[in-house]
């Protein structure tokens, strides 16, 4: 399994766990895992040869999702677990 497929796998696992958190009713963790999963998936799509024309917007969106995931993680630590 190459590293690109592994990123799709991790992204899919994060999105599946986000859906579980939405069903449970914890929308803060849903947004955290959803953003992380989408960041993994979009990062993997930047290496697709057919999407080479859209590489710059995909990379920008990936970085925005990574930063949002970090902020959500810090918010979750501060207000839910501490």
C-alpha positions as CSV (number, residue, x, y, z in Angstrom):
1,X,0.0,0.0,0.0
2,X,1.5,3.3,-1.0
3,X,1.5,6.4,1.1
4,X,-1.3,8.1,-1.0
5,X,-3.7,5.3,-0.4
6,X,-2.8,5.3,3.3
7,X,-3.8,9.0,3.5
8,X,-7.2,8.1,1.9
9,X,-7.6,5.3,4.4
10,X,-6.8,7.5,7.4
11,X,-9.0,10.2,6.0
12,X,-11.9,7.7,5.6
13,X,-11.4,6.5,9.1
14,X,-11.5,10.0,10.5
15,X,-14.6,10.8,8.5
16,X,-16.3,7.6,9.7
17,X,-15.5,8.4,13.3
18,X,-16.8,12.0,12.7
19,X,-20.1,10.5,11.5
20,X,-20.2,8.4,14.6
21,X,-19.7,11.5,16.7
22,X,-22.5,13.2,14.9
23,X,-24.8,10.3,15.6
24,X,-23.8,10.3,19.3
25,X,-24.5,14.1,19.4
26,X,-21.1,15.5,20.1
27,X,-20.8,18.1,17.4
28,X,-17.5,19.6,18.6
29,X,-15.7,16.3,18.1
30,X,-17.6,15.8,14.9
31,X,-16.1,19.0,13.5
32,X,-12.7,18.1,14.8
33,X,-12.6,14.6,13.2
34,X,-14.4,15.8,10.0
35,X,-11.8,18.6,9.4
36,X,-9.0,16.2,10.1
37,X,-10.4,13.6,7.7
38,X,-11.0,16.1,5.0
39,X,-7.5,17.4,5.4
40,X,-6.1,13.9,4.9
41,X,-8.2,13.3,1.9
42,X,-7.5,16.6,0.2
43,X,-3.8,16.2,0.9
44,X,-3.9,12.9,-0.9
45,X,-5.7,14.4,-3.9
46,X,-3.0,16.9,-4.4
47,X,-0.8,14.1,-5.8
48,X,-3.4,12.9,-8.3
49,X,-2.1,13.5,-11.9
50,X,-5.6,14.4,-13.2
51,X,-6.0,17.1,-10.6
52,X,-2.7,18.8,-11.4
53,X,-4.4,22.0,-12.6
54,X,-6.2,22.4,-9.2
55,X,-3.1,21.7,-7.1
56,X,-2.7,25.2,-5.7
57,X,-6.3,25.5,-4.5
58,X,-6.2,22.0,-3.1
59,X,-3.0,22.7,-1.1
60,X,-4.5,26.0,0.2
61,X,-7.7,24.2,1.3
62,X,-5.6,21.5,2.9
63,X,-3.6,24.0,5.0
64,X,-6.8,25.8,6.0
65,X,-8.3,22.5,7.2
66,X,-5.1,21.6,9.1
67,X,-5.1,25.0,10.9
68,X,-8.8,24.6,11.7
69,X,-8.1,21.1,13.0
70,X,-5.4,22.4,15.3
71,X,-7.6,25.3,16.6
72,X,-10.5,22.9,17.2
73,X,-8.2,20.5,19.0
74,X,-6.9,23.2,21.3
75,X,-10.5,24.4,21.9
76,X,-11.6,20.8,22.7
77,X,-8.7,20.4,25.2
78,X,-9.4,23.6,26.9
79,X,-13.1,23.5,27.3
80,X,-14.0,19.9,27.4
81,X,-11.3,18.0,29.1
82,X,-9.4,20.5,31.3
